[in-house]
Amino acid sequence: MSGNLDLWKLLAGLGIFMFGMFLLEDSIKVLSGRAFRKMIAHYTHGRIRSIRSGLFITAILQSSSAVSLMVLAFVGAGVMSMENAIGVMMGSNIGSTCNAWIVAALGFKMNIESFALPFIGIGAILMIIFGTTSKIFQASRILIGFGFLFLGLEYMKTSVETFAQGFDLSHISNYGPWLFLLVGAVMTALMQASSASIAIVLTALNGGLITFEMGAVMVIGANVGTTITVLLGSIGGTQAKKRVAVSHLIFNVLTAVVAYFSIHGLVWIVKIFFDITTNSVMGLALFHTLFNILGVALFLPFIGLLAIMLLRVYPDHKAVLTVYIDKTPTEVADAASEALKKEIHHLLEESQLYNLRSLNIDEKLVFSHELPFEKNLKKRFTLEDLYESIKLLHGEIFAFYSRMQSQKLEEVDVKMLERVIFASRNIMNSLKNFKGIRQNLDEFDSSENVYLNTQYKLFRRRLVEIYHDINHIKELESREEQYRELLKTFVHIEQADKKFIRETMDAVAAKKIQDMEIASLLMVNRLFTQACRLEVFALKDLLLTPDQITDFDRAMDVKTLMDEESAKTADKGE
């Protein structure tokens, strides 16, 4: 054996490969609208159709690994069912044998990896030209992902090519067939391409280095080795992707076992069509096709059973986002109502965490305890993860509220439930406001305009002050004190809003900001202020008595009238 293993190139290839998988799957998720899902469902619906699709696509692309990886992406994006995915990959095993026929008949290997750079180049150009909201932008990410996927495979393949091709097959000709099975599997796993390892086997067979039976066993091993690509593609993926990868492994391994113990019968069938003493390479290509067809025929009736078994082994883990309502029966009205209130308080805290992180504020400035999401789920959320989890939590809250509605409740309980669920809606509207201004706030922070930088810092200070007020209100034991402090906090928000408007008008007069910057500042302040108001309104409905809520709303009405009168007076003065 000669040649060295280029470890760094292998690791770089693995990283590029996995990044390509991420781009491919993420873009498919974004683009997977109704028409796209219908198209995938149509062409892969049913066992026979999915097998036929896998065969046809692999025959065109000349890479069962590429097809299997695309299947992983489709399953991960939720646009292909488990059973259909198994069918497509079974068909891809048959389709991959076309490459052996091409090598055997023409001595030419079609190299799909050579398309990697054009995919990346064209995709990158399109991504730069078209905006991020365009479908073409997402389609270009698919091109880049596909290019990176193959570029990574190429890096991994070439990093060990010399090492793998250094196997002197004549040195192991005296060992049993099991060793040739192992060599075929290891070569394919290292080179990340069954077509490459089969080409080596065909070359060795043509050169008389190995017998036909030895070559047949190595081809069986190559089928097992090709599963490593799909297993790598499922690393860190969803349970659905793991199920598909393991199904591919099970199918290929069991097919290899059947082919290994049926090798004499399969060789006998090959001899009917080809004289393996004079045309062994064509005979080996036929053998490759025969045992893959045999595997598909044997597995076809058991696809559904395999899917059910893997679902039990790799069940979909549903994260428990709720803290209070998950184990509370809705039949006990008092307990359920209290649990619902506490869960909405939890919703408020997680929303505040999102808002703090949107402004790059350390949550320890506001919270002295670890919040349930991070404590229970044991992960550091990205902002997008956190936002999606909060939405799911709100869905759980609303579902619990709906189940409570189906119970026989007193009129007072019905009205209380309406108030608290309205509080949860206000919290979510507040959250949506903050999500809407995230990008603008980031632009203020990174702007070269000193005034915008200052306003960004002031928004951060305003938020921390308001959250300190809110936390103080929640800790008060007296409802009367909570009522007064809520009114003070609301006034505080309104004063900060008016101060901001005055300062912005002064900045405009002093020409410290441009027209577009003025529009952005005013829009951000409006949504920021409204978000803070909504959180106060949510607390009002969660903490106060019905009479206090009425008084609070009346105070808001009086304030609105006073503001309108002040505005009219100012207009007349002008």
C-alpha positions in Angstrom: 0.0 0.0 0.0 1.4 3.5 -0.9 0.3 7.0 -0.6 -0.7 9.2 2.4 -4.0 10.3 3.7 -4.5 14.1 3.5 -6.4 14.6 6.8 -6.9 18.4 6.6 -8.3 18.2 3.1 -10.6 15.4 4.3 -11.9 17.5 7.2 -12.3 20.6 4.9 -14.3 18.4 2.5 -16.5 17.2 5.3 -17.1 20.8 6.5 -17.9 22.0 2.9 -20.1 19.0 2.4 -22.2 19.6 5.5 -22.5 23.3 4.8 -23.8 22.4 1.3 -26.4 20.1 3.0 -27.5 23.0 5.3 -27.9 25.4 2.4 -29.8 22.9 0.3 -32.2 21.9 3.1 -32.8 25.5 4.4 -33.5 26.8 0.9 -35.9 24.0 0.1 -37.8 24.8 3.4 -38.2 28.4 2.2 -39.3 27.5 -1.3 -41.5 24.6 -0.4 -44.8 26.2 -1.2 -47.9 24.3 -2.1 -47.0 23.8 -5.8 -43.5 22.5 -5.0 -44.9 20.0 -2.4 -47.5 18.8 -4.9 -44.8 18.2 -7.5 -42.6 16.2 -5.2 -45.6 14.3 -3.9 -46.8 13.5 -7.4 -43.5 12.1 -8.7 -42.6 10.1 -5.5 -46.1 9.0 -4.4 -46.4 5.3 -4.0 -43.7 2.7 -3.7 -43.3 1.8 -7.4 -43.4 5.5 -8.5 -40.8 6.5 -5.9 -38.5 3.6 -6.9 -38.9 4.5 -10.6 -38.1 8.2 -9.8 -35.0 7.3 -7.8 -33.8 5.0 -10.6 -34.4 7.6 -13.4 -32.8 10.6 -11.5 -29.7 8.6 -10.5 -29.3 7.3 -14.0 -29.1 10.9 -15.2 -27.0 12.3 -12.4 -24.7 9.2 -12.2 -24.6 9.6 -8.4 -26.7 7.7 -6.0 -25.0 9.7 -3.2 -26.4 13.0 -4.7 -29.9 11.6 -5.0 -29.8 10.2 -1.4 -28.6 13.5 -0.1 -31.3 15.4 -1.9 -33.8 12.9 -0.4 -32.4 13.8 3.0 -32.9 17.5 2.3 -36.5 16.9 1.1 -37.3 14.8 4.2 -35.6 17.3 6.5 -37.6 20.1 4.9 -40.8 18.1 5.4 -41.7 17.8 1.7 -41.2 14.0 1.3 -42.7 11.2 3.4 -40.5 8.5 5.0 -41.9 5.7 2.9 -41.5 7.6 -0.3 -37.9 8.5 0.7 -37.0 4.8 1.2 -38.5 4.0 -2.2 -36.5 6.7 -4.0 -33.2 5.6 -2.4 -33.9 1.9 -3.3 -34.4 3.0 -6.9 -31.2 5.1 -6.8 -29.3 1.9 -6.0 -30.5 0.4 -9.3 -29.9 3.6 -11.1 -26.3 3.8 -9.8 -25.5 0.6 -11.7 -25.7 2.5 -15.0 -22.3 3.9 -14.3 -20.8 0.4 -14.1 -22.4 -0.3 -17.6 -20.8 2.9 -19.0 -17.4 2.1 -17.6 -17.6 -1.5 -18.8 -18.9 -0.7 -22.2 -17.0 2.6 -23.0 -14.2 2.7 -20.4 -15.4 6.3 -19.6 -16.5 7.6 -16.2 -18.9 10.6 -16.1 -17.8 12.8 -13.2 -20.7 14.7 -11.7 -18.4 16.4 -9.2 -17.0 18.5 -12.1 -20.3 20.5 -12.1 -19.6 21.8 -8.6 -17.8 25.0 -9.5 -20.3 26.1 -12.2 -23.1 25.6 -9.7 -21.4 27.7 -7.1 -20.4 30.4 -9.5 -23.8 30.8 -11.2 -25.6 30.5 -7.8 -23.4 33.2 -6.2 -23.9 35.6 -9.1 -27.7 35.2 -9.0 -27.7 35.6 -5.2 -25.9 38.9 -5.5 -28.1 40.2 -8.3 -31.5 39.4 -6.7 -32.8 40.6 -3.4 -33.1 38.3 -0.3 -36.9 38.2 -0.6 -36.8 36.9 -4.2 -37.5 33.2 -4.9 -34.5 33.4 -7.3 -32.3 34.2 -4.3 -33.4 31.0 -2.6 -33.1 29.0 -5.8 -29.5 30.4 -6.1 -28.8 29.1 -2.6 -29.9 25.7 -3.7 -27.4 25.9 -6.6 -24.6 26.9 -4.2 -25.6 24.2 -1.7 -25.6 21.6 -4.5 -22.2 22.9 -5.7 -20.7 22.8 -2.1 -22.1 19.4 -1.6 -20.2 18.0 -4.6 -17.1 20.1 -3.9 -17.0 18.6 -0.4 -17.4 15.1 -1.8 -14.6 15.9 -4.3 -12.3 17.1 -1.5 -13.0 14.0 0.6 -12.5 11.8 -2.4 -9.3 13.3 -3.7 -7.8 13.5 -0.2 -7.7 9.7 0.0 -7.6 8.9 -3.7 -3.9 8.0 -3.8 -4.3 6.2 -0.5 -7.3 4.1 -1.7 -5.9 3.4 -5.2 -2.7 2.2 -3.5 -4.4 -1.0 -2.5 -2.5 -3.8 -4.4 -5.3 -6.2 -4.9 -3.0 -9.0 -6.0 -1.5 -9.2 -2.5 -4.8 -10.3 -0.9 -5.9 -12.7 -3.6 -5.2 -15.7 -1.4 -7.6 -14.5 1.4 -11.3 -15.4 1.7 -14.1 -13.5 0.0 -15.0 -11.7 3.3 -11.8 -9.7 2.9 -12.7 -8.5 -0.6 -16.1 -7.5 0.8 -14.4 -5.4 3.4 -12.0 -3.8 0.9 -14.9 -2.9 -1.4 -16.8 -1.2 1.5 -13.7 0.6 2.9 -12.6 1.9 -0.6 -16.1 3.3 -1.2 -16.4 4.8 2.3 -13.0 6.6 1.8 -13.6 7.8 -1.7 -17.2 8.8 -1.1 -18.1 7.4 -4.5 -19.2 3.9 -5.3 -18.7 4.5 -9.0 -15.0 5.3 -8.4 -14.4 2.1 -6.4 -16.4 0.0 -8.9 -14.3 1.5 -11.7 -11.1 0.3 -9.7 -12.6 -3.2 -9.4 -13.5 -3.3 -13.1 -10.0 -2.2 -13.9 -8.5 -4.9 -11.6 -10.8 -7.5 -13.1 -9.9 -6.5 -16.7 -6.2 -6.7 -15.8 -6.5 -10.2 -14.4 -5.6 -9.1 -10.9 -8.7 -10.7 -9.4 -11.2 -13.3 -10.4 -14.8 -12.6 -11.3 -16.1 -13.9 -7.9 -13.6 -11.7 -6.1 -14.8 -8.7 -8.1 -18.5 -9.6 -7.5 -17.9 -9.6 -3.7 -16.1 -6.3 -3.8 -19.0 -4.7 -5.7 -21.3 -6.0 -3.0 -19.0 -4.3 -0.4 -19.1 -1.1 -2.4 -22.8 -1.0 -2.0 -22.4 -1.0 1.7 -19.7 1.6 1.7 -21.8 4.1 -0.2 -24.1 4.4 2.8 -21.5 6.4 4.7 -22.3 9.5 2.5 -25.9 9.5 3.6 -25.0 8.8 7.2 -22.6 11.9 7.2 -25.4 14.0 5.7 -27.7 13.1 8.6 -25.3 14.2 11.3 -27.0 16.8 13.5 -30.2 16.5 11.5 -33.8 15.9 12.5 -35.1 12.5 13.6 -36.7 12.1 10.1 -33.3 12.5 8.4 -31.8 9.9 10.8 -34.6 7.5 10.0 -33.9 7.9 6.2 -30.2 7.4 6.6 -30.6 4.3 8.8 -33.2 2.9 6.4 -30.6 3.3 3.6 -28.0 1.5 5.7 -30.4 -1.4 6.6 -31.5 -1.8 3.0 -27.9 -1.8 1.6 -26.5 -4.1 4.3 -29.3 -6.7 4.1 -29.2 -6.6 0.3 -25.4 -7.2 0.6 -26.0 -10.2 2.9 -28.6 -11.7 0.5 -26.3 -11.1 -2.5 -23.3 -12.5 -0.7 -25.0 -15.8 0.2 -26.7 -15.9 -3.3 -23.5 -15.1 -5.2 -23.3 -18.5 -7.0 -26.8 -18.3 -8.2 -26.4 -14.7 -9.4 -23.1 -15.6 -11.2 -24.9 -18.5 -12.9 -27.6 -16.1 -14.2 -24.8 -13.7 -15.4 -23.2 -16.6 -17.3 -26.4 -17.1 -19.3 -25.9 -13.6 -20.9 -22.1 -13.2 -20.9 -19.1 -15.4 -21.1 -17.2 -14.2 -18.0 -13.9 -15.6 -19.2 -13.9 -13.3 -22.2 -16.2 -10.4 -21.2 -15.9 -10.3 -17.4 -16.4 -6.5 -17.1 -19.8 -6.6 -18.8 -20.7 -9.6 -16.7 -19.8 -7.7 -13.5 -21.9 -4.8 -14.5 -24.8 -7.1 -15.0 -24.1 -8.7 -11.6 -24.2 -5.3 -10.0 -27.6 -4.6 -11.5 -29.0 -8.0 -10.7 -28.3 -8.0 -7.0 -29.7 -4.5 -6.6 -32.9 -5.5 -8.3 -33.0 -8.5 -6.1 -32.7 -6.3 -3.0 -35.5 -4.0 -4.2 -37.8 -7.0 -5.0 -37.2 -8.5 -1.5 -37.7 -5.2 0.4 -40.7 -3.8 -1.6 -43.4 -5.5 0.6 -41.6 -4.4 3.8 -41.1 -0.6 3.2 -44.1 0.3 5.4 -42.9 -2.1 8.2 -39.4 -0.6 8.0 -40.8 2.9 8.3 -42.9 2.0 11.4 -39.9 0.3 13.0 -37.6 3.3 12.5 -40.3 5.7 13.7 -40.2 3.8 17.0 -36.4 3.8 17.2 -36.1 7.4 16.2 -39.3 9.1 17.4 -40.0 12.7 16.7 -39.0 14.5 19.9 -41.6 17.1 20.7 -40.0 19.7 23.0 -42.1 20.5 26.0 -42.2 24.3 25.9 -44.9 24.7 28.6 -44.1 24.9 32.3 -47.5 25.0 34.0 -50.3 23.8 31.7 -48.6 20.6 30.4 -49.8 18.5 33.3 -52.8 20.5 34.5 -56.2 19.0 33.7 -58.7 21.5 32.2 -61.5 19.8 34.1 -60.4 21.5 37.4 -61.3 25.1 36.5 -59.5 26.9 39.4 -56.2 25.0 38.9 -56.4 25.3 35.1 -57.1 29.1 35.3 -54.1 29.6 37.6 -51.9 27.5 35.5 -52.9 29.4 32.4 -52.1 32.8 34.0 -48.6 31.5 35.1 -48.0 30.2 31.6 -48.8 33.5 30.1 -46.4 35.1 32.6 -43.8 32.6 31.3 -44.7 33.7 27.7 -44.0 37.3 28.7 -40.6 36.5 30.2 -39.5 34.5 27.1 -40.7 37.4 24.9 -38.8 39.9 27.0 -35.7 37.7 26.6 -36.1 37.9 22.8 -36.5 41.6 22.9 -33.4 42.0 25.1 -31.3 39.9 22.7 -32.6 41.8 19.7 -30.9 44.9 21.3 -27.8 42.9 22.4 -28.6 43.4 26.1 -27.3 41.0 28.6 -30.5 39.4 30.1 -28.8 39.2 33.5 -29.4 43.0 33.8 -33.1 42.2 33.9 -33.5 38.6 35.1 -31.8 37.1 38.2 -32.9 33.6 37.2 -32.5 31.3 34.3 -35.6 31.2 32.1 -37.5 27.9 31.5 -36.5 27.5 27.8 -32.8 27.5 28.4 -33.1 25.7 31.7 -35.4 22.8 30.5 -34.3 22.5 26.9 -30.6 22.7 27.6 -29.7 24.7 24.6 -28.6 28.2 23.7 -31.2 29.6 21.3 -30.5 31.6 18.3 -32.9 34.5 18.0 -34.8 32.7 15.3 -35.0 29.5 17.4 -36.3 31.6 20.3 -38.9 33.4 18.2 -40.2 30.1 16.8 -40.3 28.5 20.3 -42.3 31.5 21.7 -44.8 31.1 18.8 -45.2 27.4 19.6 -45.6 28.2 23.3 -48.4 30.7 22.4 -50.0 28.0 20.3 -50.0 25.6 23.3 -51.5 28.3 25.5 -54.3 28.9 23.0 -55.0 25.2 22.6 -55.2 24.9 26.4 -57.6 27.9 26.5 -59.8 26.3 23.9 -60.0 23.1 25.9 -61.0 25.1 28.9 -63.7 26.7 26.9 -65.3 23.3 26.3 -65.8 22.9 30.1 -68.9 24.2 32.0 -67.6 27.5 33.4 -69.1 30.3 35.4 -69.7 33.6 33.7 -67.0 35.3 35.8 -64.5 32.5 34.8 -65.3 33.0 31.1 -64.6 36.7 31.3 -61.4 36.2 33.2 -60.2 33.7 30.5 -61.0 36.2 27.8 -58.9 38.8 29.6 -55.9 36.5 30.1 -55.9 35.2 26.5 -56.1 38.8 25.3 -53.0 39.4 27.4 -51.2 36.6 25.6 -52.2 38.2 22.2 -50.8 41.6 23.3 -47.5 39.9 24.3 -47.2 38.3 20.9 -48.1 41.5 19.1 -45.3 43.2 21.2 -42.9 40.4 20.1 -43.8 40.9 16.5 -43.1 44.6 16.7 -39.6 43.9 18.1 -38.9 41.3 15.4 -40.0 43.9 12.8 -37.4 46.5 14.0 -34.5 44.2 14.6 -32.8 45.0 11.3 -33.3 48.7 11.7 -31.8 48.6 15.2 -28.7 46.8 13.9 -28.3 49.4 11.2 -28.5 52.2 13.9 -25.8 50.4 15.9 -23.4 50.0 12.9 -24.2 53.3 11.3 -21.4 56.0 10.8 -24.0 58.6 12.0 -23.2 59.4 15.7 -26.8 60.5 16.3 -28.2 57.1 15.2 -25.6 55.3 17.4 -26.8 57.4 20.4 -30.4 56.6 19.7 -29.6 52.9 19.6 -28.1 53.2 23.1 -31.1 55.1 24.3 -33.5 52.5 23.0 -31.5 49.9 25.0 -31.6 52.0 28.1 -35.4 52.6 27.7 -36.1 48.9 27.4 -34.0 48.0 30.5 -35.8 50.7 32.6 -39.2 49.5 31.5 -38.4 45.9 32.2 -37.1 46.8 35.7 -40.4 48.6 36.3 -42.4 45.6 35.0 -40.5 43.1 37.2 -41.0 45.4 40.2 -44.7 45.5 39.5 -45.0 41.7 39.3 -43.3 41.4 42.7 -45.7 43.7 44.5 -48.3 41.9 46.7 -50.9 44.7 46.8 -53.2 44.9 43.8 -53.7 48.6 44.5 -49.9 49.2 44.4 -49.7 47.2 41.1 -52.5 49.4 39.7 -50.7 52.6 40.6 -47.3 51.4 39.4 -48.7 50.2 36.1 -50.1 53.7 35.5 -46.7 55.2 36.3 -45.0 52.8 33.9 -47.4 53.7 31.2 -46.8 57.4 31.8 -43.0 56.7 31.8 -43.4 55.1 28.3 -45.4 58.0 27.0 -42.9 60.6 28.3 -40.0 58.7 26.7 -41.9 58.7 23.4 -42.5 62.5 23.5 -38.9 63.1 24.5 -37.8 61.1 21.5 -40.0 63.0 19.1 -38.7 66.4 20.4 -35.1 65.3 20.1 -35.6 63.9 16.6 -37.2 67.3 15.5 -34.2 69.1 17.0 -31.8 66.7 15.1 -33.7 67.3 11.9 -33.4 71.1 12.3 -29.7 70.7 13.1 -29.4 68.5 10.0 -27.9 65.6 12.0 -29.9 63.0 10.1 -31.0 62.5 6.5 -34.6 62.0 5.2 -34.5 58.2 5.1 -32.9 58.1 8.5 -35.7 60.2 9.9 -38.4 57.8 8.5 -36.5 54.8 10.0 -36.1 56.4 13.4 -39.8 57.5 13.6 -41.0 54.0 12.5 -38.7 52.2 15.0 -39.8 54.5 17.9 -43.5 54.0 17.1 -43.2 50.2 17.0 -40.9 50.2 20.1 -43.3 52.4 22.1 -46.3 50.4 21.0 -44.5 47.1 22.0 -43.9 48.5 25.5 -47.5 49.7 25.8 -48.7 46.2 24.8 -46.7 44.6 27.6 -48.2 47.0 30.1 -51.6 46.2 28.8 -50.9 42.5 29.1 -49.8 42.9 32.8 -53.0 44.9 33.4 -55.2 42.0 32.3 -53.1 39.4 34.1 -52.7 41.2 37.5 -55.6 43.6 38.1 -59.2 43.0 39.2 -62.0 43.6 36.8 -62.9 46.9 38.5 -59.2 48.1 38.4 -59.0 47.1 34.7 -62.1 49.3 34.0 -60.5 52.2 35.9 -57.2 51.7 34.0 -59.0 51.7 30.6 -61.0 54.8 31.6 -57.7 56.6 32.6 -56.3 55.7 29.2 -59.4 57.2 27.5 -59.1 60.4 29.6 -55.4 60.6 28.6 -56.3 60.2 25.0 -58.8 63.0 25.1 -56.3 65.3 26.9 -53.7 64.5 24.2 -56.1 65.3 21.4 -57.1 68.6 23.1 -53.5 69.5 23.6 -52.8 68.8 19.9 -55.7 71.0 18.8 -54.5 73.8 21.0 -51.0 73.6 19.6 -52.4 73.7 16.1 -54.4 76.8 16.8 -51.4 78.4 18.4 -49.4 77.9 15.2 
